[in-house]
């Protein structure tokens, strides 16, 4: 299978949990692009914000010819950290 995107990791920020023991914020990040981190009140919103930001990077890359890290394999997700509760990963095609 061809490499056409990046894995996005999303995790709740438990240090900011509310009284119902539910996180108020979720953080989405791309391990291959450490400067790309977004936070939002839900996991899907954080992932969508990051997806939009990656689309902008793709457009910018086309004009400026900036080198991006190698695209990741959609079959091999990142290893789940044992200590993080509520962690998920999503593959986003570029």
N, C-alpha and C positions, 0 to 999 in steps of 0.2 A: 504494500500500500504506500502511496506517495506521501511525502511530507508536505503539508500545505498550511500548517498553522502552529499554534503554541498551546501548551497546557496552562490553564488558569487554575490557581489554587484559591479556594475561598474558605475562610474560617471565621467563626464568631469571636468577637473581642469580649471574652468573659470577664475581664477585670472591670468592665463597665456594665455589668448585668443589673437588671432592675429587680424589684421585689419578687417577681414571679420566677426568678432564676432563669430568665430568658435574656439573651444578649440584646443590647440596644443598637449595636453596630456590627457590621460584617466587613471584613477586609478581603479584597480580591487582589491577587498579585500574579505576575508572570515570572517564574524563577529564571527564565532565560533573559529577561529584561528587568533587572532589579529596580530600576527607577520608575517602573510602572506599577503603582499601587493606588487603589481606589477604595474608599469606605462609603457605606450606605446603610440605611436602616434594615435592609433585607439582603439576603444573599443574591437573589436574582437581579436586584437593582445594582449592587456592587459589580456583578459580572457584566451587566449591560453597560455601565459607565466605562468599564475597562475595555469592552469590545468596541465602543465608540472611539475611545482614545487610540486603540490599535488601528482602526480604520483611518484615522487622521495621520498616524505614523506611516501607514502604507502609501497614502497619497503624497505625503511629504517625501518619502523615500523614492518615489517615482520621479519627482522633480529634481531632488538634490543628489540622487544616487548614493545615499548613505548606506553603508554596509550594516546589515542586521545580523544577529546571531543565527546560526543554522536552525532551520525549521525543525520541529520535533515530530516524532513518530506518533500517529494517532492510536496505534495499537498498544503502546506501552505507557500507561499513565504513571505519574510520579508516585513514589512510595509514600504511603500514608504514614504520617508521624504518629507514633503510638501514644504520645502524651496529649494530643490535641483532640478534644471532644467537639463534634460537629463539623469536622473538616470534610471538604469535598473538592473534587477536581472536575473540570470541564474542558473539553478540547474545542478551541476556536479556530476556524479556518481563516486564513488571511486571504 
